[in-house]
Amino acid sequence: MSLSPSTLSSSKRIKKNTKRLGRGNASGKGNYSTRGIKGQRARSGGKSGLLRRAFKAQLQKVPKLRGFKSQAFKPETVTLAQLQKFAVEGVEVTPFFLKKLRVIRSTKNGAKIVAGGELTKKLTIKNCLATKKAAELIEKVGGQIVF
């Protein structure tokens, strides 16, 4: 007996017959071919059409955000107490300096000095916004604000 493709046989366990649906009364469950009874899903093209229909329902489930939220950047606030704690006297305080000390998260929005706490160090504030009260207290100690 010679070895050729026609003489080869596969193992019974490896070969698995696929279920052929919609081929007469004997296929699947009775006459419905595993599609159940009636309805959109029983029709041809029904499964794919349902996805488009569900989109509106999904869209309506998303909660609507009421009101108005400004897209304008808000500068991060830095108190005088924080400056007193982190900054060294005579140093130039910039947004990059504050980012390096991890007082602010990002330099993108800038920084604003607010009057909270006391300041005894003479500092130069550069490229930072400041409230009137904070500017007054910085200049009182001998520091200056440069834009």
Backbone as ProteinMPNN parsed JSONL, in Angstrom:
{"seq_chain_A": "MSLSPSTLSSSKRIKKNTKRLGRGNASGKGNYSTRGIKGQRARSGGKSGLLRRAFKAQLQKVPKLRGFKSQAFKPETVTLAQLQKFAVEGVEVTPFFLKKLRVIRSTKNGAKIVAGGELTKKLTIKNCLATKKAAELIEKVGGQIVF", "coords_chain_A": {"N_chain_A": [[0.855, -1.189, 0.0], [0.652, 2.092, -0.972], [1.701, 5.403, 0.055], [-0.301, 8.139, -0.197], [-2.206, 11.213, -0.786], [-4.857, 10.39, -1.055], [-4.998, 8.019, 0.342], [-4.618, 8.675, 2.968], [-6.007, 9.028, 6.24], [-7.916, 10.876, 8.608], [-7.914, 11.28, 12.193], [-10.702, 10.252, 14.155], [-11.435, 11.882, 16.282], [-10.377, 14.41, 15.724], [-11.671, 15.456, 13.455], [-14.488, 17.468, 13.079], [-17.856, 17.817, 12.553], [-19.551, 20.573, 11.142], [-22.479, 22.36, 12.071], [-25.087, 22.421, 9.874], [-27.262, 24.843, 9.056], [-30.714, 25.67, 8.423], [-31.505, 23.848, 6.426], [-33.847, 22.343, 5.725], [-36.485, 20.45, 7.476], [-35.281, 18.843, 9.408], [-33.054, 20.119, 10.417], [-31.465, 21.848, 13.103], [-33.644, 23.262, 15.576], [-36.55, 21.968, 15.109], [-38.564, 23.583, 12.722], [-37.344, 26.067, 12.655], [-34.62, 26.539, 12.407], [-32.663, 27.151, 14.433], [-33.194, 29.826, 14.97], [-35.172, 30.677, 16.634], [-38.579, 31.788, 17.309], [-40.366, 33.678, 15.041], [-40.259, 37.357, 14.807], [-37.822, 40.108, 14.59], [-35.182, 39.182, 14.674], [-35.362, 36.651, 13.685], [-35.672, 36.919, 10.993], [-34.074, 37.29, 7.756], [-31.066, 39.106, 7.734], [-31.737, 40.397, 10.032], [-30.258, 40.454, 12.457], [-28.054, 42.185, 12.014], [-29.326, 44.572, 11.447], [-30.381, 45.377, 13.851], [-28.376, 46.578, 15.347], [-28.039, 49.155, 14.374], [-30.441, 50.272, 15.112], [-30.306, 50.332, 17.875], [-28.544, 52.329, 18.465], [-29.567, 54.956, 18.857], [-30.957, 54.683, 21.256], [-28.854, 54.102, 22.979], [-27.483, 56.508, 22.838], [-29.3, 58.226, 24.022], [-29.209, 57.374, 26.634], [-26.929, 58.446, 27.728], [-25.876, 60.716, 30.176], [-26.934, 64.094, 30.213], [-25.012, 67.031, 30.19], [-25.627, 69.749, 32.056], [-25.909, 73.357, 31.936], [-23.095, 75.683, 31.777], [-19.68, 75.44, 31.06], [-16.701, 77.012, 31.288], [-14.079, 77.152, 28.879], [-11.79, 78.472, 29.183], [-8.456, 78.876, 30.445], [-7.642, 78.428, 33.848], [-5.55, 79.952, 36.15], [-3.29, 78.263, 38.386], [-3.517, 78.375, 41.917], [-1.351, 79.825, 44.332], [-0.372, 80.168, 47.596], [0.81, 82.717, 49.902], [1.871, 81.562, 52.151], [2.756, 79.098, 51.192], [4.81, 79.963, 49.515], [6.507, 81.055, 51.438], [7.245, 78.742, 52.737], [8.52, 77.096, 50.737], [10.191, 78.677, 48.982], [13.439, 80.258, 48.615], [15.099, 83.043, 50.085], [15.553, 85.915, 48.04], [15.432, 84.598, 45.633], [14.202, 84.097, 42.25], [10.886, 83.8, 41.562], [9.094, 81.879, 39.396], [6.609, 80.432, 37.134], [7.801, 78.021, 36.218], [9.696, 77.53, 38.179], [8.017, 77.083, 40.375], [6.727, 74.786, 39.476], [8.869, 73.021, 39.437], [9.344, 72.765, 42.143], [7.095, 71.429, 42.77], [4.8, 72.757, 43.575], [2.832, 73.708, 41.938], [0.917, 71.977, 39.404], [1.124, 72.155, 36.581], [2.715, 74.213, 34.108], [1.334, 75.263, 32.09], [-1.15, 76.601, 32.48], [-0.345, 78.697, 34.04], [0.393, 80.641, 37.045], [-1.048, 81.949, 40.063], [-0.574, 84.213, 42.62], [-1.859, 84.282, 45.811], [-3.126, 85.974, 48.732], [-2.531, 84.354, 51.479], [-1.705, 83.483, 54.526], [1.549, 84.382, 55.946], [4.374, 86.321, 54.761], [7.813, 86.565, 54.94], [10.108, 86.629, 53.541], [12.226, 88.129, 51.076], [11.271, 88.273, 47.886], [11.373, 87.876, 44.274], [8.853, 88.019, 42.06], [8.01, 86.625, 39.031], [6.36, 86.616, 35.878], [3.951, 85.696, 36.957], [0.578, 85.9, 38.039], [-0.981, 88.039, 40.484], [-2.91, 88.738, 43.408], [-4.347, 91.854, 44.614], [-3.983, 92.234, 47.371], [-2.016, 90.29, 47.923], [0.107, 91.244, 46.337], [0.576, 93.639, 47.601], [1.477, 92.766, 50.146], [3.819, 91.401, 49.398], [5.421, 93.458, 48.345], [5.643, 95.021, 50.601], [7.381, 93.585, 52.234], [9.645, 93.896, 50.783], [10.002, 92.7, 48.401], [9.415, 92.194, 44.825], [7.156, 92.448, 41.968], [7.327, 91.311, 38.738], [6.404, 91.547, 35.351]], "CA_chain_A": [[0.0, 0.0, 0.0], [1.487, 3.287, -1.079], [1.243, 6.571, 0.816], [-0.72, 9.254, -1.045], [-3.289, 11.962, -0.133], [-6.136, 9.664, -1.08], [-4.985, 6.905, 1.295], [-4.524, 9.201, 4.334], [-7.276, 9.213, 6.943], [-7.743, 11.648, 9.831], [-8.432, 10.674, 13.405], [-12.128, 10.559, 14.352], [-11.567, 12.965, 17.269], [-9.958, 15.696, 15.168], [-12.665, 15.941, 12.503], [-15.749, 17.834, 13.713], [-18.816, 18.286, 11.562], [-20.217, 21.828, 11.485], [-23.922, 22.257, 12.002], [-25.612, 23.114, 8.689], [-28.571, 25.354, 9.447], [-31.64, 26.09, 7.372], [-31.516, 22.883, 5.326], [-35.002, 21.441, 5.857], [-37.119, 20.276, 8.777], [-34.454, 18.112, 10.374], [-31.908, 20.918, 10.916], [-31.704, 22.708, 14.255], [-34.814, 22.98, 16.4], [-37.775, 21.96, 14.317], [-38.557, 24.302, 11.441], [-36.856, 27.441, 12.803], [-33.177, 26.596, 12.132], [-32.017, 27.773, 15.605], [-33.428, 31.276, 15.046], [-36.298, 30.966, 17.507], [-39.877, 31.963, 16.644], [-40.75, 35.009, 14.518], [-39.497, 38.518, 15.265], [-36.813, 40.694, 13.699], [-33.959, 38.37, 14.654], [-35.623, 35.43, 12.922], [-35.645, 37.278, 9.568], [-32.727, 37.427, 7.191], [-30.56, 40.473, 7.907], [-32.296, 40.977, 11.257], [-29.252, 40.675, 13.497], [-27.228, 43.365, 11.726], [-30.173, 45.758, 11.472], [-30.672, 45.751, 15.235], [-27.299, 47.419, 15.869], [-28.305, 50.55, 13.999], [-31.593, 50.743, 15.876], [-29.949, 50.516, 19.287], [-27.655, 53.479, 18.63], [-30.3, 56.094, 19.415], [-31.244, 54.373, 22.66], [-27.587, 54.26, 23.704], [-27.189, 57.944, 22.874], [-30.218, 58.858, 24.968], [-28.859, 56.965, 27.992], [-25.798, 59.25, 28.203], [-26.405, 61.866, 30.917], [-26.687, 65.398, 29.582], [-24.345, 67.985, 31.082], [-26.378, 71.002, 32.053], [-25.174, 74.58, 32.256], [-21.977, 76.144, 30.955], [-18.369, 75.333, 31.676], [-15.762, 77.793, 30.488], [-12.893, 76.46, 28.387], [-10.634, 79.339, 29.462], [-7.538, 78.32, 31.43], [-7.604, 79.087, 35.149], [-4.224, 79.769, 36.738], [-3.252, 77.54, 39.656], [-3.286, 79.305, 43.016], [-0.233, 79.593, 45.245], [-0.521, 81.087, 48.728], [2.051, 83.289, 50.448], [2.389, 80.571, 53.106], [3.502, 78.126, 50.394], [6.057, 80.628, 49.099], [7.323, 81.148, 52.647], [7.724, 77.403, 53.053], [9.359, 76.491, 49.71], [11.134, 79.558, 48.29], [14.599, 80.779, 49.339], [15.13, 84.502, 49.954], [16.319, 86.466, 46.93], [15.253, 83.792, 44.429], [13.182, 84.565, 41.317], [9.783, 82.836, 41.529], [8.403, 81.796, 38.107], [5.812, 79.199, 37.067], [8.698, 76.869, 36.068], [10.285, 77.324, 39.505], [6.954, 76.503, 41.2], [6.521, 73.423, 38.964], [10.025, 72.239, 39.874], [9.137, 72.506, 43.571], [5.823, 70.706, 42.846], [3.758, 73.578, 44.203], [1.767, 73.658, 40.922], [1.005, 70.762, 38.579], [1.508, 72.427, 35.201], [3.01, 75.619, 33.8], [0.482, 75.624, 30.953], [-2.173, 77.557, 32.896], [0.259, 79.777, 34.808], [0.2, 80.612, 38.495], [-1.549, 83.187, 40.658], [-0.22, 84.319, 44.033], [-2.959, 84.818, 46.619], [-2.731, 86.3, 50.101], [-2.941, 83.366, 52.46], [-0.538, 83.293, 55.384], [2.491, 85.504, 56.03], [5.611, 86.212, 53.983], [8.901, 87.361, 55.529], [11.256, 86.564, 52.632], [12.249, 89.074, 49.962], [11.215, 87.475, 46.663], [11.023, 88.506, 43.001], [7.839, 87.216, 41.387], [8.068, 86.92, 37.598], [5.402, 85.902, 35.018], [2.857, 85.14, 37.755], [-0.446, 86.854, 38.441], [-1.074, 88.193, 41.936], [-4.028, 89.554, 43.865], [-3.912, 93.159, 45.155], [-3.528, 92.032, 48.752], [-0.753, 89.544, 47.872], [1.115, 92.153, 45.786], [0.844, 94.607, 48.674], [2.282, 92.103, 51.171], [5.14, 91.086, 48.816], [6.163, 94.719, 48.245], [5.855, 95.481, 51.971], [8.551, 92.867, 52.732], [10.815, 94.312, 49.988], [10.021, 91.946, 47.15], [8.798, 92.891, 43.686], [6.444, 91.647, 40.986], [7.735, 91.689, 37.39], [5.615, 90.839, 34.321]], "C_chain_A": [[0.889, 1.236, 0.0], [0.854, 4.455, -0.308], [0.935, 7.713, -0.145], [-1.874, 9.985, -0.34], [-4.619, 11.214, -0.084], [-6.183, 8.519, -0.068], [-4.906, 7.369, 2.747], [-5.914, 9.315, 4.962], [-7.011, 9.952, 8.257], [-8.335, 10.901, 11.016], [-9.883, 11.1, 13.599], [-12.313, 11.751, 15.297], [-11.251, 14.339, 16.69], [-11.046, 16.285, 14.282], [-13.987, 16.226, 13.226], [-16.678, 18.398, 12.654], [-19.464, 19.583, 12.037], [-21.715, 21.659, 11.28], [-24.41, 23.073, 10.803], [-27.049, 23.524, 8.978], [-29.42, 25.708, 8.23], [-31.673, 25.155, 6.192], [-32.663, 21.87, 5.52], [-35.438, 21.267, 7.301], [-36.216, 19.646, 9.824], [-33.335, 18.958, 10.974], [-32.313, 21.767, 12.115], [-32.919, 22.277, 15.045], [-36.06, 23.058, 15.522], [-37.606, 22.719, 13.014], [-37.854, 25.656, 11.512], [-35.359, 27.618, 12.569], [-32.414, 27.392, 13.185], [-32.233, 29.278, 15.721], [-34.59, 31.636, 15.974], [-37.577, 31.146, 16.709], [-40.07, 33.421, 16.272], [-39.815, 36.144, 14.964], [-38.396, 38.951, 14.3], [-35.57, 39.824, 13.585], [-34.141, 37.072, 13.875], [-35.536, 35.68, 11.42], [-34.203, 37.354, 9.068], [-32.292, 38.883, 7.296], [-31.02, 41.124, 9.187], [-31.266, 41.303, 12.305], [-28.459, 41.948, 13.264], [-28.039, 44.648, 11.798], [-30.449, 46.261, 12.874], [-29.619, 46.707, 15.79], [-27.547, 48.89, 15.573], [-29.45, 51.125, 14.824], [-31.218, 51.072, 17.317], [-29.105, 51.759, 19.511], [-28.354, 54.671, 19.28], [-30.584, 55.892, 20.899], [-29.984, 54.545, 23.508], [-27.241, 55.73, 23.874], [-28.053, 58.654, 23.91], [-29.916, 58.479, 26.42], [-27.732, 57.806, 28.585], [-26.347, 60.461, 28.948], [-26.007, 63.187, 30.258], [-26.062, 66.342, 30.606], [-25.053, 69.322, 30.975], [-25.453, 72.186, 32.325], [-24.022, 74.857, 31.308], [-20.688, 75.983, 31.724], [-17.367, 76.022, 30.764], [-14.545, 76.963, 30.112], [-11.62, 77.266, 28.657], [-9.777, 78.72, 30.57], [-7.598, 79.128, 32.723], [-6.221, 78.874, 35.737], [-4.312, 79.045, 38.08], [-2.868, 78.509, 40.772], [-2.139, 78.847, 43.912], [-0.369, 80.614, 46.368], [0.836, 81.621, 49.161], [2.688, 82.326, 51.449], [3.206, 79.498, 52.374], [4.835, 78.705, 49.93], [7.028, 80.73, 50.27], [7.991, 79.806, 52.956], [8.771, 76.896, 52.047], [10.455, 77.386, 49.147], [12.253, 80.034, 49.227], [14.661, 82.285, 49.086], [16.04, 84.944, 48.808], [16.145, 85.704, 45.623], [14.128, 84.371, 43.564], [12.104, 83.476, 41.188], [9.059, 82.955, 40.193], [7.513, 80.552, 38.116], [6.681, 77.936, 36.935], [9.355, 76.506, 37.404], [9.279, 76.632, 40.428], [6.644, 75.062, 40.783], [7.64, 72.5, 39.444], [9.9, 71.859, 41.354], [7.848, 71.716, 43.838], [4.752, 71.447, 43.647], [2.555, 73.639, 43.256], [1.987, 72.425, 40.045], [1.564, 71.037, 37.193], [1.784, 73.915, 35.007], [2.101, 76.14, 32.698], [-0.529, 76.714, 31.314], [-1.603, 78.755, 33.644], [-0.028, 79.629, 36.296], [-0.292, 81.97, 38.974], [-1.244, 83.162, 42.147], [-1.394, 84.962, 44.762], [-2.478, 85.027, 48.049], [-3.334, 85.288, 51.062], [-1.725, 83.046, 53.306], [0.361, 84.525, 55.364], [3.724, 85.228, 55.196], [6.647, 87.128, 54.612], [10.127, 87.401, 54.62], [11.1, 87.562, 51.49], [12.351, 88.274, 48.656], [10.908, 88.326, 45.448], [10.073, 87.561, 42.281], [7.824, 87.612, 39.92], [7.092, 86.021, 36.836], [4.298, 85.18, 35.803], [1.848, 86.245, 38.038], [-0.464, 86.942, 39.963], [-2.284, 89.051, 42.283], [-3.47, 90.847, 44.464], [-3.306, 93.005, 46.549], [-2.172, 91.319, 48.779], [0.377, 90.444, 47.373], [1.543, 93.173, 46.844], [1.761, 94.004, 49.737], [3.695, 91.761, 50.675], [6.007, 92.342, 48.773], [6.483, 95.295, 49.633], [7.115, 94.867, 52.56], [9.822, 93.293, 51.986], [10.953, 93.552, 48.686], [9.38, 92.751, 46.031], [8.123, 91.922, 42.744], [6.776, 92.185, 39.6], [6.905, 90.878, 36.406], [6.397, 90.703, 33.047]], "O_chain_A": [[1.757, 1.4, 0.857], [-0.352, 4.483, -0.06], [1.831, 8.198, -0.835], [-2.459, 9.445, 0.6], [-5.408, 11.401, 0.842], [-7.263, 8.091, 0.339], [-5.101, 6.57, 3.663], [-6.881, 9.66, 4.283], [-6.017, 9.693, 8.935], [-9.158, 10.001, 10.85], [-10.247, 12.217, 13.231], [-13.245, 12.538, 15.129], [-11.818, 15.336, 17.137], [-11.317, 17.484, 14.348], [-14.539, 15.353, 13.897], [-16.33, 19.342, 11.945], [-19.879, 19.688, 13.191], [-22.154, 20.901, 10.415], [-24.17, 24.278, 10.73], [-27.935, 22.683, 9.126], [-28.901, 26.005, 7.153], [-31.851, 25.603, 5.059], [-32.433, 20.662, 5.478], [-34.859, 21.843, 8.222], [-36.383, 19.903, 11.017], [-32.722, 18.543, 11.958], [-33.4, 22.344, 12.126], [-33.199, 21.086, 15.176], [-36.55, 24.152, 15.241], [-36.629, 22.525, 12.291], [-37.778, 26.342, 10.493], [-34.877, 28.75, 12.537], [-31.589, 28.235, 12.832], [-31.535, 29.943, 16.487], [-34.946, 32.81, 16.076], [-37.66, 30.71, 15.56], [-39.945, 34.301, 17.124], [-38.71, 35.892, 15.443], [-38.083, 38.258, 13.332], [-34.969, 39.738, 12.514], [-33.158, 36.463, 13.451], [-35.343, 34.737, 10.653], [-33.256, 37.466, 9.846], [-33.064, 39.789, 6.982], [-30.724, 42.297, 9.417], [-31.377, 42.325, 12.982], [-28.214, 42.71, 14.2], [-27.512, 45.697, 12.167], [-30.723, 47.446, 13.066], [-29.938, 47.558, 16.62], [-27.298, 49.757, 16.411], [-29.442, 52.301, 15.189], [-31.77, 52.001, 17.905], [-28.964, 52.202, 20.651], [-27.787, 55.32, 20.159], [-30.464, 56.823, 21.696], [-30.043, 55.071, 24.62], [-26.763, 56.146, 24.93], [-27.593, 59.571, 24.591], [-30.323, 59.189, 27.339], [-27.589, 57.876, 29.805], [-27.199, 61.17, 28.414], [-24.874, 63.354, 29.807], [-26.524, 66.437, 31.743], [-25.066, 69.946, 29.913], [-24.361, 72.03, 32.871], [-23.973, 74.342, 30.191], [-20.605, 76.343, 32.898], [-17.212, 75.648, 29.601], [-14.041, 76.175, 30.913], [-10.512, 76.799, 28.392], [-10.298, 78.12, 31.51], [-7.604, 80.359, 32.696], [-5.756, 77.737, 35.818], [-5.287, 79.197, 38.815], [-1.998, 79.361, 40.591], [-1.981, 77.662, 44.205], [-0.471, 81.812, 46.102], [1.877, 81.053, 48.83], [3.912, 82.282, 51.576], [4.231, 79.043, 52.883], [5.86, 78.023, 49.95], [8.229, 80.515, 50.108], [9.146, 79.751, 53.379], [9.789, 76.333, 52.447], [11.55, 76.901, 48.861], [12.062, 80.191, 50.433], [14.317, 82.75, 47.999], [17.141, 84.422, 48.629], [16.669, 86.133, 44.595], [13.225, 85.041, 44.064], [12.392, 82.361, 40.753], [8.479, 83.997, 39.885], [7.642, 79.708, 39.003], [6.331, 76.893, 37.486], [9.544, 75.33, 37.717], [9.633, 75.715, 41.169], [6.336, 74.219, 41.625], [7.397, 71.351, 39.811], [10.3, 70.768, 41.76], [7.546, 71.375, 44.982], [3.914, 70.834, 44.307], [1.406, 73.626, 43.7], [3.097, 71.899, 39.958], [2.374, 70.265, 36.678], [1.171, 74.765, 35.653], [2.102, 77.336, 32.407], [-0.739, 77.646, 30.539], [-2.314, 79.737, 33.86], [-0.606, 78.64, 36.745], [0.005, 83.002, 38.374], [-1.605, 82.219, 42.851], [-1.864, 86.037, 44.389], [-1.557, 84.358, 48.518], [-4.513, 85.368, 51.408], [-0.8, 82.39, 52.827], [-0.012, 85.574, 54.837], [4.085, 84.077, 54.947], [6.402, 88.319, 54.799], [11.081, 88.128, 54.898], [9.996, 87.808, 51.004], [13.386, 87.676, 48.363], [10.266, 89.371, 45.559], [10.442, 86.439, 41.934], [7.649, 88.785, 39.59], [7.0, 84.823, 37.104], [3.777, 84.161, 35.348], [2.227, 87.397, 38.25], [-0.014, 86.024, 40.648], [-2.639, 89.971, 41.546], [-2.284, 90.935, 44.783], [-2.258, 93.573, 46.857], [-1.287, 91.687, 49.551], [1.48, 90.415, 47.919], [2.72, 93.516, 46.959], [2.711, 94.65, 50.179], [4.655, 91.824, 51.444], [7.187, 92.298, 49.122], [7.49, 95.981, 49.802], [7.844, 95.531, 53.298], [10.933, 93.088, 52.474], [11.921, 93.744, 47.95], [8.868, 93.848, 46.253], [8.452, 90.736, 42.708], [6.544, 93.359, 39.308], [6.717, 89.675, 36.587], [5.897, 90.137, 32.074]]}, "name": "protein", "num_of_chains": 1, "seq": "MSLSPSTLSSSKRIKKNTKRLGRGNASGKGNYSTRGIKGQRARSGGKSGLLRRAFKAQLQKVPKLRGFKSQAFKPETVTLAQLQKFAVEGVEVTPFFLKKLRVIRSTKNGAKIVAGGELTKKLTIKNCLATKKAAELIEKVGGQIVF"}
